[in-house]
Amino acid sequence: MPGVAALSRGWLPWWLRGHVSSPRLWGGGEVTLGLGVVTGMISWHGQSRACPAGLVVGLCLLVCGAGVLAMSQRPRRAHRS
């Protein structure tokens, strides 16, 4: 639900407000990641083949969602000694 709220309204949970620079991008990544998990689990549970196409699609969505989540975060500051 936070992903849908961030995607539609730009709202973020309070613990992410300092780390995320683009709330809508974060919401899109969160929704994509969730779709990947759901697709993979439905495919994995429903079929007994070694590598079903739904599992591969779910894994691709999961990786793409994680990449979008990483792109939406603010860069970390470099330490100065």
N, C-alpha and C positions, 0 to 999 in steps of 0.2 A: 503493500500500500504506500509506503513512502516514495517508491519509484514513480508511481502514477501521480502522486501529489506534486512531486518535483517536475515531472514532465509536463503536466497540465498547468500548474500554477506557479512554478518556480519556488515552491516551499521545500525546505530541508529540515530534518530533525535537528535539534539543538546541538547535538554532539558532532555534527558534520559541518556546521556553519563556518568554522574557521579553517577548514581543510579543503573545501570544494570551491573552485573558482567559477564553475558553470553549473548551476543547479539543473537546468533542463538537459544538458548533456549527461549529467550524473543520473538523472531519472531515466533517460533512454538506455543507458548502460545497465541500470538495475532491472528494468523491464526485460531487456534482451537476455541478461543472465538468468533471470527467472524462467523465461520461456525455454531456454536451453536446458535447464534442470528438469522442468516438467516434461519436455519432449523426450529427453533421454530416459527418464524414469518410466514413462508410459511405454516407450519402445522396448526398454530392457525387460520390463515386467510382462509385456504382451507376447514376446516372441522368444524362441529358444535358439535361433541361428547364431553363428559365431560373431558376425558383425553386421547387424541390421542397419539399413540406411537411416532409419530414424535415430538410432544411437549416434551415428556419425554427424547427422544434422544437429542433434542436441549438443554434442561436444563442440561443434563449430560455433554455435550460438553462445555457448558458455564462454569460450575463449574470446570471442568478439566482444561480448558484454563486459568481461573483465578488462579488456583493452580499453574500451570506452570509459569505464570507471577510472582507470589509471590516467587517461587523458584529461578527465574533468578535474583532477586534483591540482592543487597549487604546488609549484616546485618547492622543494625543501631548500632552506638556506644553507650556504656553505659555512663550515666552521672556520674561524680565523684564529690562528694560534699566536 
